[in-house]
Amino acid sequence: MAILFVTGMFLALPFVVIPILISDRLGGISFFATRLWVFFFATPSLIFFRTHNRKLIDRNKSYIFVINHTSFMDAPAIAMSTPIQLRALGKKELSKIPVFGFITSRIAVWVDRSDPESRSKSLNKLVKTLNKGISILVAPEGTRNNSDQPLLPFFNGPFRLAIETGTPILPLVIHDARKLMPKGQLRVSPGTVHSYFLPAVETSEMSEKDLPELKKRVFELMKEKVEALDKLK
């Protein structure tokens, strides 16, 4: 698994990086190359990805995708499920991973959550990305959920950004990723990771005062879905 993962990264490197360096308009090529990379290392290891409700996405619109985060396997699940290019907000520590950090830095906005200046710069980059018509992806829990709870409490950031830019929130629930690759485990078990898109939540008519209700609404939608899926185990 590890050999396939690293080999795939090196093979995908020029096809992921070069198009985005030339122009954001070529980001679709980069994301196609990323999917090929995922397919290359996952399929021989009997790891599969199944997407549900992709039809809820309007490919002519940009969104703020919000996800639940439970495993390293969330990243390839996102690449395989999302039909439009996006930029993800990620922890700065991930940018230091050899090769992986370099590749993903082309399609990610890094943030040091302990540094107010870093958070401000990241927010400005995300606004510019949305203004280009490119979607962004955020894990509103802020970190990986290793608890017994369906979700960790959400931060305000992505919901404030959605209101300020009038961008719809589109929840994405990833399920069974933790079962295939729990925290602290490098080996991945065979199986299927499921990705469920939920209906978009429009924000164009909202203001700052609606932020708590928006965050609560999205949290409850995702929590309800996670709990329903857990009951099917």
PyMOL commands that set and color helices and strands:
alter all, ss='L'
color gray80, all
select helices_A, chain A and resi 2-22+24-45+54-56+74-81+92-96+100-104+116-131+157-165+177-180+208-231
alter helices_A, ss='H'
color red, helices_A
select strands_A, chain A and resi 47-52+64-67+86-91+108-111+135-138+169-175+191-197
alter strands_A, ss='S'
color yellow, strands_A
deselect
rebuild
show_as cartoon
